[in-house]
Amino acid sequence: MAVRPVLAASGLAAALSLGACQDAGFSAAGSARAREPIPQKTVALMATKNMSPRDPILIRAFKKESEMEVWKRGTDGQYALLKTFPICRWSGQLGPKVREGDRQAPEGFYPIAMGQMNPNSSYYLSFDTGYPNAFDRANGRTGSYLMVHGTCSSAGCFAMTDESIAEIYAIAREAFAGGQRAFQFQSYPFRMTAQNLAKFRNDPNIGFWRNLKEGSDYFEALHEEPRVGVCGTRYVFGGADAAAGACSPKVDPVVVAKREKDEVEVAELVAKGTPATRLVYQDGGQHPFFRESSPSTQLFAEQAQPRPNMGTISRPEALAAAPEEIAIEPKMKPILLAKTEPKGRHGAVKPTALAFAAPATSPAPIPTREAAQASAAPAAPITVASADGDPAVYRKLLGNLFGGAPAAPPVASAALPAADPAQVPAPVAAISPAAPLPKKVAAHLHPATHSAAAKVDGLNPGTAKKAEAKPSDGKPSDGKPAAKAGEAKPAEKAPETGKRTEGPHRNRVAVSQPAN
């Protein structure tokens, strides 16, 4: 009979280790950690910048630079940078999180409410980013328990040191005590500079990153928190009209000027021969501040320890290898393309290029009648990530920690009355794993299941008639055997080998975490 409690305890530990960043563990010292005051050096720093501990905050994270910024709103209503913290560990590659198990840390705009703060975290302290938000769900992205936490171990999370997360947690706690309902967490692949945009202009994620830059431009130009919404499968940013769900919110002239300046600078850098590259990581990275060969920097000199104890570091062998920079030659430009069409009688149709590409020299193909009707209908707006004014944010499991039942997931706001079609541009649909194939592509790949090819008005009438004739013996009319459609194999799930270990004077942490 004495064996049963032991077996039950071991089963619970195994269950808790299944989630990569699933922070369901509890610490006896958690409540004391969550009550630690803001360090006096940071309080003094606030005073020099005309800030108070209870002023609202906003947090920005940058993967490539491995830095996390804490901003505070001053008495003038504008945000100013308070402090920058080095990120001890992030996993995956530059780019958004797409599916459960890809080890990607999320990129996007997320509101963090008090219910997402975990004072009893098994990773010292933590807060849940709220991934997936409405934008992620609209693009068919999956995943859960993506955290910002202590302990230098990540499988899709932003891992800080215990010292750093304790200070960030205290700053956020005081902002909530001052009346802030939620703070905005902005996550980027890199700082949205013209140099980075020119360098990564051919990366497959450039369309998504330029969408994120719209929100970054708003914040950097006005130093105000952008109101964030989703229209179709894109973020929209602005003021009150964006918060109300407008798909084409008014853009402040200062923001427009910044965007135009950046575009000119990007074009100049490309003209001067800036190579297009990609960065490929073994598995994420960390700030050079934590490397033994790197001296302490002035930026982080206010840390209590020059190099604080990082605890268990996930995949140290991956950190030992620097990211590989791969040049993308002009002959590899197809990665710029948004979509391709099958060859027709007139040859291959030239696909539409994304940002920073030269304009096409041939006219765009005539769309099908169905595509024209679909593009004419404006997408339903969804308000999502307005941090200070959005009461419906994710509480998930963490909501129970504050004495209440978890709140229901956010409900999309009602669509506004249809605007003048001449003034509302058709929303740009992002390429999503869940998006259906176009009819022409589907007909080309699956001839046995489509009786006729999609007919294009005024083009290839002979081809359309030929496609309408159904072969009775499973072969096309020309006698050639029908091509078999390939079936994509589902991605294999990464093995789950994570375990929690006990160390002296520390909480249980994951030695190696499965992908999340």
C-alpha positions as CSV (number, residue, x, y, z in Angstrom):
1,M,0.0,0.0,0.0
2,A,2.9,2.3,0.6
3,V,3.9,2.1,-3.0
4,R,0.8,3.7,-4.3
5,P,1.6,7.3,-3.3
6,V,5.0,6.9,-4.8
7,L,3.6,5.7,-8.1
8,A,1.0,8.5,-8.1
9,A,3.7,11.1,-7.5
10,S,5.9,9.8,-10.2
11,G,3.0,9.7,-12.6
12,L,2.1,13.3,-11.9
13,A,5.7,14.4,-12.5
14,A,5.8,12.6,-15.8
15,A,2.5,14.3,-16.8
16,L,3.8,17.7,-16.0
17,S,6.9,17.1,-18.0
18,L,5.0,16.5,-21.2
19,G,4.4,20.1,-22.0
20,A,7.5,21.8,-23.2
21,C,6.9,25.1,-21.4
22,Q,3.8,23.9,-19.6
23,D,4.2,25.7,-16.3
24,A,1.8,23.7,-14.1
25,G,4.3,23.0,-11.3
26,F,4.0,24.8,-8.0
27,S,6.8,26.1,-5.7
28,A,6.5,26.5,-2.0
29,A,8.7,29.7,-2.3
30,G,6.7,31.0,-5.2
31,S,4.5,33.4,-3.3
32,A,7.5,35.0,-1.6
33,R,9.3,35.4,-4.9
34,A,6.2,37.1,-6.4
35,R,6.3,39.7,-3.6
36,E,9.9,40.7,-4.0
37,P,10.1,44.5,-4.5
38,I,11.6,46.2,-7.6
39,P,15.3,46.6,-7.1
40,Q,16.3,50.0,-5.7
41,K,18.6,50.7,-8.6
42,T,15.7,50.3,-11.0
43,V,13.4,52.5,-8.9
44,A,16.1,55.2,-8.9
45,L,16.4,54.8,-12.7
46,M,12.7,55.3,-13.0
47,A,13.0,58.6,-11.0
48,T,15.6,59.9,-13.4
49,K,13.3,59.3,-16.3
50,N,10.2,60.9,-14.7
51,M,8.5,57.5,-14.2
52,S,6.8,55.9,-11.2
53,P,6.7,52.2,-10.3
54,R,3.0,52.1,-11.0
55,D,3.0,53.6,-14.4
56,P,1.8,51.3,-17.3
57,I,4.4,49.2,-19.1
58,L,5.0,47.6,-22.5
59,I,7.5,44.8,-23.3
60,R,9.3,44.1,-26.6
61,A,11.4,41.0,-27.4
62,F,13.9,40.5,-30.2
63,K,15.2,37.0,-31.1
64,K,18.2,37.8,-33.2
65,E,19.6,40.3,-30.7
66,S,18.4,38.2,-27.8
67,E,17.2,41.2,-25.9
68,M,14.0,42.1,-24.0
69,E,13.0,45.7,-23.4
70,V,10.7,47.1,-20.7
71,W,9.1,50.4,-21.5
72,K,7.1,52.6,-19.2
73,R,4.5,55.3,-20.0
74,G,5.4,58.7,-18.5
75,T,3.3,61.6,-17.4
76,D,3.2,62.9,-21.0
77,G,1.4,59.8,-22.1
78,Q,4.3,58.5,-24.2
79,Y,6.4,55.4,-23.5
80,A,10.1,55.6,-22.9
81,L,12.6,52.7,-22.6
82,L,13.3,51.8,-18.9
83,K,15.7,48.9,-19.1
84,T,16.9,46.2,-21.5
85,F,17.4,42.6,-20.3
86,P,19.5,39.9,-22.0
87,I,17.5,36.8,-23.1
88,C,19.3,33.7,-21.7
89,R,17.7,31.2,-24.1
90,W,15.2,31.1,-27.0
91,S,14.7,28.1,-29.3
92,G,14.0,27.4,-32.9
93,Q,14.7,29.8,-35.8
94,L,13.8,33.3,-36.8
95,G,10.1,33.2,-37.8
96,P,6.7,32.7,-36.2
97,K,5.5,29.7,-34.3
98,V,3.4,27.6,-36.7
99,R,2.5,24.3,-35.1
100,E,2.7,22.4,-31.8
101,G,6.2,20.8,-31.5
102,D,8.2,23.1,-33.8
103,R,10.2,24.6,-30.9
104,Q,9.5,28.1,-32.2
105,A,9.1,31.0,-29.9
106,P,6.1,33.1,-31.0
107,E,6.3,36.4,-33.0
108,G,3.4,38.9,-32.9
109,F,1.4,41.1,-30.6
110,Y,0.0,39.7,-27.3
111,P,-1.9,41.3,-24.4
112,I,-0.8,40.0,-21.0
113,A,-3.4,40.3,-18.2
114,M,-2.9,39.7,-14.4
115,G,-4.4,36.2,-14.8
116,Q,-1.5,35.2,-17.1
117,M,1.1,35.9,-14.4
118,N,2.2,32.8,-12.5
119,P,3.7,33.5,-9.0
120,N,4.1,29.7,-8.3
121,S,6.0,28.8,-11.5
122,S,8.3,25.8,-11.5
123,Y,10.5,28.0,-13.7
124,Y,11.0,30.5,-10.8
125,L,8.4,33.0,-12.0
126,S,6.6,33.3,-15.4
127,F,3.9,34.8,-17.5
128,D,2.0,33.2,-20.4
129,T,2.2,35.1,-23.7
130,G,-1.4,34.0,-24.6
131,Y,-0.3,32.2,-27.8
132,P,-2.3,31.5,-30.0
133,N,-4.1,34.8,-30.4
134,A,-6.8,35.6,-33.0
135,F,-4.2,36.2,-35.7
136,D,-2.5,32.9,-35.0
137,R,-5.8,31.0,-35.1
138,A,-6.8,32.8,-38.3
139,N,-3.6,31.5,-39.9
140,G,-4.1,27.9,-38.7
141,R,-1.3,28.0,-36.1
142,T,-1.3,25.7,-33.1
143,G,0.6,25.5,-29.8
144,S,0.2,26.2,-26.1
145,Y,2.0,27.3,-22.9
146,L,4.4,29.7,-24.6
147,M,6.0,31.5,-21.6
148,V,8.4,34.1,-20.6
149,H,10.1,32.5,-17.5
150,G,13.2,32.0,-15.5
151,T,15.7,29.2,-15.8
152,C,17.8,29.2,-19.0
153,S,16.0,26.4,-20.7
154,S,13.6,26.8,-23.7
155,A,11.5,24.7,-26.0
156,G,9.5,27.5,-27.6
157,C,9.7,30.0,-24.7
158,F,11.7,33.1,-23.9
159,A,13.9,32.0,-21.0
160,M,15.4,34.7,-18.8
161,T,17.6,34.2,-15.7
162,D,15.8,33.9,-12.4
163,E,17.2,37.3,-11.5
164,S,15.8,39.0,-14.6
165,I,12.4,37.4,-14.5
166,A,12.0,38.4,-10.8
167,E,12.7,42.0,-11.7
168,I,10.4,41.9,-14.8
169,Y,7.6,40.2,-12.7
170,A,7.9,42.9,-10.0
171,I,7.7,45.7,-12.5
172,A,4.6,44.2,-14.1
173,R,3.0,43.5,-10.7
174,E,3.3,47.2,-9.7
175,A,1.9,48.3,-13.1
176,F,-1.2,46.1,-12.5
177,A,-1.5,47.6,-9.0
178,G,-1.5,51.0,-10.6
179,G,-4.6,50.1,-12.6
180,Q,-3.2,48.7,-15.9
181,R,-5.5,46.0,-17.1
182,A,-3.1,44.3,-19.5
183,F,0.3,45.2,-20.9
184,Q,1.3,44.6,-24.5
185,F,4.0,42.1,-25.4
186,Q,5.6,42.6,-28.8
187,S,7.7,39.8,-30.1
188,Y,9.9,40.3,-33.2
189,P,12.5,38.2,-35.1
190,F,14.9,41.2,-35.0
191,R,14.9,44.9,-34.7
192,M,12.9,46.3,-37.6
193,T,15.7,48.4,-39.1
194,A,16.3,49.1,-42.8
195,Q,19.6,47.2,-42.5
196,N,17.8,44.0,-41.3
197,L,15.0,44.3,-43.8
198,A,17.4,44.7,-46.7
199,K,19.5,41.7,-45.4
200,F,16.5,39.4,-44.9
201,R,14.5,40.7,-47.9
202,N,14.4,37.2,-49.6
203,D,13.5,35.3,-46.5
204,P,10.2,33.3,-46.9
205,N,8.8,35.1,-43.8
206,I,9.4,38.6,-45.1
207,G,5.7,39.2,-45.8
208,F,4.8,38.4,-42.2
209,W,7.7,40.4,-40.9
210,R,6.7,43.5,-42.9
211,N,3.3,43.2,-41.4
212,L,4.9,43.2,-37.9
213,K,6.9,46.3,-38.9
214,E,3.7,48.2,-39.4
215,G,3.0,47.9,-35.6
216,S,6.7,48.5,-34.8
217,D,6.6,51.7,-36.9
218,Y,3.6,53.0,-35.1
219,F,5.2,52.5,-31.7
220,E,8.6,53.8,-32.6
221,A,7.2,56.9,-34.4
222,L,4.6,57.9,-31.8
223,H,5.8,56.1,-28.6
224,E,2.2,55.1,-28.1
225,E,0.8,51.6,-27.7
226,P,-0.7,50.6,-31.0
227,R,-4.2,49.3,-31.0
228,V,-4.1,45.9,-32.8
229,G,-6.7,44.0,-34.8
230,V,-6.9,41.3,-37.3
231,C,-8.5,41.7,-40.8
232,G,-8.6,38.4,-42.6
233,T,-5.2,36.9,-42.0
234,R,-3.3,40.2,-41.4
235,Y,-2.6,42.4,-38.4
236,V,-3.9,46.0,-38.6
237,F,-2.5,48.7,-36.4
238,G,-3.7,52.2,-35.5
239,G,-5.6,54.2,-32.9
240,A,-9.3,54.1,-32.0
241,D,-10.4,53.0,-35.5
242,A,-8.1,50.0,-35.4
243,A,-9.5,49.1,-31.9
244,A,-13.0,49.4,-33.3
245,G,-12.2,46.8,-36.0
246,A,-11.4,49.0,-39.1
247,C,-9.6,47.0,-41.8
248,S,-8.1,50.2,-43.2
249,P,-7.4,52.4,-40.1
250,K,-6.1,55.9,-40.5
251,V,-2.3,56.1,-40.5
252,D,-0.7,59.0,-38.7
253,P,1.5,61.2,-41.0
254,V,4.5,60.7,-38.6
255,V,4.2,57.0,-39.1
256,V,3.8,57.4,-42.9
257,A,7.0,59.5,-43.0
258,K,8.9,56.9,-41.0
259,R,7.8,54.1,-43.3
260,E,8.7,56.0,-46.4
261,K,12.1,56.9,-45.0
262,D,12.8,53.2,-44.2
263,E,11.7,52.1,-47.7
264,V,14.1,54.6,-49.3
265,E,16.9,53.4,-47.1
266,V,16.2,49.7,-47.9
267,A,16.2,50.5,-51.6
268,E,19.5,52.3,-51.3
269,L,21.1,49.4,-49.4
270,V,20.0,46.9,-52.0
271,A,21.3,49.1,-54.8
272,K,24.7,49.3,-53.1
273,G,24.9,45.5,-53.1
274,T,23.7,44.4,-49.7
275,P,23.5,40.7,-50.0
276,A,20.3,38.8,-49.2
277,T,20.9,36.2,-46.5
278,R,19.2,33.9,-44.1
279,L,20.3,33.0,-40.6
280,V,20.1,29.3,-39.7
281,Y,20.4,28.3,-36.1
282,Q,21.1,24.9,-34.6
283,D,18.3,25.6,-32.1
284,G,17.9,29.2,-31.2
285,G,20.4,31.3,-29.3
286,Q,21.2,33.5,-26.3
287,H,22.8,36.9,-25.6
288,P,26.6,37.1,-25.8
289,F,26.4,38.5,-22.2
290,F,26.2,35.0,-20.9
291,R,29.2,33.6,-22.7
292,E,32.4,33.1,-20.7
293,S,34.5,34.7,-23.4
294,S,32.3,37.8,-23.5
295,P,33.0,40.6,-21.0
296,S,30.2,42.3,-19.1
297,T,28.7,45.1,-21.1
298,Q,27.7,48.6,-20.0
299,L,24.2,47.9,-21.1
300,F,23.7,45.2,-18.4
301,A,26.1,46.6,-15.8
302,E,23.3,47.2,-13.4
303,Q,22.7,43.4,-13.0
304,A,23.4,42.2,-9.5
305,Q,25.9,39.7,-10.7
306,P,28.2,40.1,-13.8
307,R,27.0,36.7,-15.0
308,P,24.2,35.3,-12.9
309,N,23.7,31.6,-12.3
310,M,21.8,30.3,-15.3
311,G,20.8,27.0,-13.9
312,T,20.1,24.2,-16.3
313,I,20.7,25.3,-19.9
314,S,18.7,23.5,-22.7
315,R,20.7,22.0,-25.5
316,P,24.1,23.6,-24.7
317,E,25.6,21.8,-27.8
318,A,23.3,23.9,-30.0
319,L,24.4,27.1,-28.3
320,A,28.0,26.3,-28.9
321,A,27.5,26.6,-32.7
322,A,27.0,30.1,-34.0
323,P,24.2,30.7,-36.5
324,E,25.1,30.0,-40.1
325,E,24.6,32.9,-42.5
326,I,23.5,31.6,-45.9
327,A,23.6,34.0,-48.9
328,I,20.6,33.8,-51.2
329,E,21.8,34.3,-54.8
330,P,19.6,35.9,-57.4
331,K,19.0,32.5,-59.0
332,M,17.2,31.5,-55.8
333,K,14.7,34.4,-56.0
334,P,11.7,32.0,-56.1
335,I,11.6,32.1,-52.3
336,L,10.2,35.6,-52.8
337,L,7.2,34.4,-54.6
338,A,3.7,34.5,-53.0
339,K,2.2,31.8,-55.3
340,T,2.8,30.0,-58.5
341,E,0.5,28.8,-61.3
342,P,0.7,25.7,-63.4
343,K,1.9,26.0,-67.0
344,G,-0.7,26.7,-69.6
345,R,-0.7,27.1,-73.4
346,H,1.2,30.4,-73.1
347,G,3.9,29.0,-70.8
348,A,4.4,29.4,-67.1
349,V,2.5,32.4,-65.6
350,K,4.9,34.7,-63.8
351,P,4.1,34.7,-60.0
352,T,3.7,37.9,-58.0
353,A,6.8,38.9,-56.0
354,L,6.7,40.2,-52.4
355,A,8.4,43.1,-50.8
356,F,11.4,44.9,-52.4
357,A,11.2,43.0,-55.6
358,A,11.3,44.7,-59.0
359,P,7.8,45.2,-60.6
360,A,6.8,42.5,-63.0
361,T,7.5,43.1,-66.7
362,S,4.4,41.2,-67.9
363,P,0.8,41.9,-67.0
364,A,-0.8,39.9,-64.2
365,P,-3.0,36.9,-65.2
366,I,-6.7,37.5,-65.5
367,P,-8.3,36.1,-62.3
368,T,-11.2,33.6,-62.3
369,R,-14.7,34.8,-61.7
370,E,-14.7,33.1,-58.3
371,A,-11.5,34.8,-57.3
372,A,-12.8,38.2,-58.3
373,Q,-15.9,37.7,-56.3
374,A,-13.9,36.6,-53.2
375,S,-11.5,39.5,-53.4
376,A,-14.4,42.0,-53.7
377,A,-15.9,41.0,-50.3
378,P,-14.1,42.7,-47.3
379,A,-12.8,40.5,-44.6
380,A,-14.5,40.5,-41.3
381,P,-12.4,42.5,-38.8
382,I,-11.4,41.0,-35.5
383,T,-10.1,43.1,-32.6
384,V,-7.4,41.2,-30.8
385,A,-4.4,42.7,-29.0
386,S,-5.2,46.1,-27.6
387,A,-3.5,45.5,-24.3
388,D,-4.8,48.3,-22.1
389,G,-8.4,48.1,-23.3
390,D,-8.9,44.4,-23.9
391,P,-10.6,42.6,-21.0
392,A,-10.9,39.3,-22.8
393,V,-7.4,37.9,-22.6
394,Y,-6.1,34.5,-22.0
395,R,-6.2,33.3,-18.4
396,K,-5.8,29.6,-19.3
397,L,-4.7,27.5,-16.4
398,L,-3.1,30.4,-14.7
399,G,-6.4,32.1,-14.1
400,N,-7.1,29.7,-11.2
401,L,-4.1,31.0,-9.4
402,F,-5.9,34.2,-8.6
403,G,-9.0,32.7,-7.1
404,G,-11.4,32.7,-10.1
405,A,-12.5,30.4,-12.9
406,P,-10.6,30.8,-16.1
407,A,-12.1,33.3,-18.5
408,A,-13.5,32.1,-21.7
409,P,-11.4,32.6,-24.9
410,P,-11.7,35.9,-26.6
411,V,-14.7,36.3,-28.8
412,A,-14.3,38.1,-32.1
413,S,-16.0,41.5,-32.1
414,A,-18.9,42.0,-34.4
415,A,-18.1,43.2,-37.9
416,L,-18.6,46.9,-38.7
417,P,-21.2,47.9,-41.3
418,A,-19.8,47.4,-44.8
419,A,-17.8,50.3,-46.0
420,D,-17.6,51.7,-49.5
421,P,-15.8,49.0,-51.6
422,A,-13.9,51.8,-53.4
423,Q,-12.3,52.8,-50.1
424,V,-11.7,49.4,-48.6
425,P,-8.9,47.5,-50.3
426,A,-9.1,43.8,-50.5
427,P,-7.3,42.1,-47.6
428,V,-4.1,40.3,-48.4
429,A,-4.4,36.6,-47.5
430,A,-1.3,35.1,-45.9
431,I,-0.2,31.7,-47.0
432,S,-1.5,29.3,-44.4
433,P,-1.1,25.6,-43.9
434,A,-4.9,25.4,-43.5
435,A,-5.7,27.4,-46.7
436,P,-7.3,25.3,-49.5
437,L,-5.6,24.9,-52.8
438,P,-6.7,27.1,-55.8
439,K,-9.0,25.3,-58.2
440,K,-6.4,25.3,-61.0
441,V,-3.8,23.8,-58.8
442,A,-6.2,21.2,-57.3
443,A,-7.3,20.2,-60.8
444,H,-3.7,19.8,-61.9
445,L,-2.8,17.7,-58.9
446,H,-6.0,15.6,-58.6
447,P,-7.3,15.0,-62.1
448,A,-9.2,11.9,-60.9
449,T,-11.3,13.9,-58.5
450,H,-12.0,17.0,-60.5
451,S,-14.2,16.7,-63.6
452,A,-13.3,20.0,-65.2
453,A,-10.5,22.5,-64.9
454,A,-11.2,26.0,-63.6
455,K,-12.3,28.1,-66.6
456,V,-10.6,31.4,-67.1
457,D,-12.7,34.0,-69.1
458,G,-11.0,34.7,-72.5
459,L,-8.1,32.3,-72.0
460,N,-7.4,28.7,-73.3
461,P,-11.0,27.8,-74.5
462,G,-9.6,24.7,-76.1
463,T,-8.0,23.5,-72.9
464,A,-11.2,24.0,-71.0
465,K,-13.2,21.9,-73.5
466,K,-10.7,19.2,-73.4
467,A,-10.8,19.0,-69.6
468,E,-14.6,18.6,-69.6
469,A,-14.4,15.2,-71.3
470,K,-14.4,12.5,-68.6
471,P,-12.5,9.4,-69.5
472,S,-14.5,6.2,-68.9
473,D,-11.6,3.9,-68.2
474,G,-9.6,5.9,-65.7
475,K,-7.4,7.3,-68.5
476,P,-7.4,10.8,-70.2
477,S,-8.7,11.1,-73.7
478,D,-5.1,11.0,-75.2
479,G,-4.6,7.5,-74.0
480,K,-1.8,8.4,-71.5
481,P,-2.1,7.0,-68.0
482,A,-3.5,9.4,-65.4
483,A,-1.0,10.9,-63.0
484,K,-1.5,9.8,-59.4
485,A,-1.8,12.6,-56.9
486,G,0.8,12.7,-54.2
487,E,-0.2,12.6,-50.6
488,A,1.8,14.6,-48.0
489,K,2.9,12.6,-45.1
490,P,2.0,14.1,-41.7
491,A,4.9,15.5,-39.7
492,E,6.3,13.2,-37.1
493,K,5.9,14.3,-33.6
494,A,9.2,15.0,-31.8
495,P,10.0,12.4,-29.1
496,E,9.1,13.6,-25.6
497,T,12.1,13.0,-23.4
498,G,11.8,15.9,-21.0
499,K,12.3,15.2,-17.3
500,R,12.4,17.4,-14.3
501,T,15.2,17.1,-11.9
502,E,15.9,18.4,-8.4
503,G,18.9,20.5,-7.6
504,P,20.0,22.1,-4.3
505,H,18.2,25.4,-3.6
506,R,16.4,25.4,-6.9
507,N,12.9,24.3,-8.1
508,R,12.3,21.5,-10.5
509,V,13.4,22.4,-14.0
510,A,13.4,20.6,-17.3
511,V,16.8,19.3,-18.2
512,S,15.8,18.8,-21.9
513,Q,12.4,19.8,-22.9
514,P,10.4,18.4,-25.8
515,A,9.5,20.7,-28.6
516,N,6.5,23.0,-28.2
